[in-house]
Amino acid sequence: MPVRSARVSFVVAGLLGFPSAPLPAADIISAEVRFEDPAYTVAFEAVLDASVAHVRRLVTDYGNLVDLSPMVVHSSVISSQPDGRSRVKLVLRPCFLIVLCKRIVKVTDSFVSAHGDVTHVTVPAVSDFHHAREQLSFTPIAHDTERTRIIYRAFLVPKFRAPPIIGPWIIRRQIIKELTVTARRVESLAQHM
């Protein structure tokens, strides 16, 4: 099966049409989405001008994820467990090339590890994914507790199929765009906490 990859760095982010104003310019260290039919593997890293505590608080406020991404049209906590696990429902509406929009439902079991990493495992029976596992880790930049390195890793197998040839390229580009916008929004909101 062919493997295709899309990379973007902070230098070329503006060339791909990522909005820069009025959001702060989070330092996008790397962004890669690989497609090997039928799965997408995502690796994203950024440095935000915000503390780890504020960043983690924002990305685990599952009932308010609509504030973090224009693609999220609904987020809610379905249930919470005593061990800190939450079942979270997201309704996403990504638009490709402005006019091609799709409604996607993703229900995840989400939890924060003892080290502070956040993991989301999709529940396939009630989601538009056969399988999805996402992990976020946060570390302060050495000697600067007001800057955070955020690393996002994901393995996604959607139930929906993209049109051949151009479809995977569009999806890869959309994932990178959304992660970049989300990083900038998280940074902006965290700076005002």
N, C-alpha and C positions, 0 to 999 in steps of 0.2 A: 504494500500500500504506500502511496506517495506521502511524504511528510513535507508540509509547507510551513514556513515560518514568517512572521511579520515582526520586525523590531522597530522600535522608535526610541529616540533619546530626547532629552530636554531640548537639545539644539534644533531638532526637526519637528518638535511637537506643534509649533505654530504653523508649519507648512501643511500639516494635515488638517488644519481647520479647528483645532481645539481652542475654545474661547479662553482669553487671557484676562479680560477685564470684566467686571471689577474684582474677580477672584485673585487671591495672591498667587504668586508663581511658585507653587510647590516644586521642589527640585525632583524631577522624575529621573531616577538613576537608570532604570532599565524597564522595558516592557516588551514581553514576548508572548505571542499566542501561536501555538503549533497545532496544526490540524492533521490528524491521522484518522481517516474515516472509520468510525463515526464520532471520534472523541476530539475535544479541544483541551489542550494543556496550557495553562496560563501561569506566567511568572511576572510579577510586577513589584518594583521596589521604588520607594520615594522617601525623601526627607522632608518633614513638615516642620514649620516654625511653630511648634506647639508641644506641650508636655505630654508624656506617655499617658498620664492619668486622664487628661482631657480627651485625647484621641480615643482611648479605649472606651471611655464613658459614652462618647458619641456613637461609635460603631456598635455598641451593645445596647443602645436605647432602641430596641427592636420595634417599638410602637411608633417611632418617629423617623424611620429611615427615609421617608419621603423627602426630608430636608437635605439628605446627602446626595441624591441623584435625581435628575429630571426623568430618568427611566422608571423609577419606582413610583407607581401611582397609588399603592396601598401597602401598608405594613401593619401587622398586628401580632400580638402574642396570643396564641391559641391556648397554651397551657404552660404552667411552670412546675418543676419538680423540686422537692426539698434539697436535692443535691446541686441545684443551681442550673440545671438543664432547662431550656425553654423550647417549646415547639413554636416556630415562627412562620407566618404566612406572608409571602410577598407576591404582589401582582406587579409585573413589569410590563412596560409598553415601549420596547425599543423601536425606533424608526430608522430604517435604512434608506439612504438617498431621499430623505425627507418624506416621501409619500408612501413607502412600503412599511407599514406598521404592523406589529403582531402583539397580541396579548399573551403573556407567559405567566403561568402560576408556578411558584416554587415554595414548597413547604419543607422546612428544615428543622432538624433537631440541632440546637445550638448550645454550646457550652464554652466556658472559659476554664482553661487548665490551671493547675497550681502555679505554673510559670507565667500565666497571664496571656497565653495564646488563645485566640478565639477560633473555634472550629464549627463549621456548618456541614451537616450531612443531610442530603436531601431524602425525603420520604417519597419514593417513586410512585406509590399508589395514588397519591393526591397531587402530583407535580407533573410538569411538562418535561421531566428529565428521567431517563432510565437510571441514571446514576450521576451524582454530583457530590464532590467533597471539596470544601474550600477552607483554607486556613490563613489566618492573619497573625503575624507576630509583630511586636513593638519593642524597640530598644531605644533608650536615650543615647544621643550622640555623646561620646566621651567628653567629659568636662563641660557639658552644656545640657542641663536638665530641661531646658525649654525648647529643645529640638528632638524630634523623634524619627527614627528610621522605621518605616512600616514595610513589611514584606507580605505580599499576598500570593498564595499558590492555590491553583484550582485544577481539578480534573472534571470535565463536564461532558456528559453524553446526553444530548437533547433527544426528545422523542420526535421533534419536528425536523424536517430535512430542508436544507438550503438548496436553491437551484444549483445544478452542477456548474462547475468551472468558476463562475463569479461569486456564487453564494458563500463559500467558505472564506473568500477574501473579504467580502463585505462584513461577515460576522466577526472575523479577526479584528478588522479595523474598528468596528463598533465597540468591541470589548475594550480595546486599548483607549478609545475615546472616553468611554464611560468611566473607566478606572482613573483616568487623568482628571476628569471633571470632578469625580467623587473625592479624590485626594485634595484637590483645591478647595472644595466646599468644606471638607472636614477641617482643613487648616484654618480657613476663614472663621468657621463657627467656634473652633477651639480657642482661637485668639480672643474671642469675645466672651469667654466663660469667666 
